[in-house]
Amino acid sequence: MILLLALVLALVFMPWPWSLAVIAVAASCEIAIMVFGIRYTRRRRSTVGVDSLIGASAEVVTTLAPTGQVTLDGEIWRAHAEAGAQVGDTVRIRSVEGLTLEVEPASVGSSAST
């Protein structure tokens, strides 16, 4: 896009030696954008699947006594917590069983790591 705009503007408004310089600079910018874009997309790994959920934090929507619902990244999930949790509490995901998240209070995970 930059190259096309520079080509049109250079050919219409600039004298010959300067138009060639403008086109060369625009072409090099276009190539640099493509190279850095390709490098960035190849370097970035997508995180999908159950493995990306384990260890994440969720907020309790309905009381976990021991089964209820939590919200994670804007999605509501069914959750099970042995210890239970109240609405508004933050829980950490331990595992996933089908479509049910096995969770524990977030304080349990943080105190174990200290």
Secondary structure by P-SEA (a helix, b strand, c coil): caaaaaaaaaacccccaaaaaaaaaaaaaaaaaaaaaaaaaaabbbbbcccccccbbbbbcccccccbbbbcccbbbbbcccccccccbbbbbccccccccccccaaaaaaaac
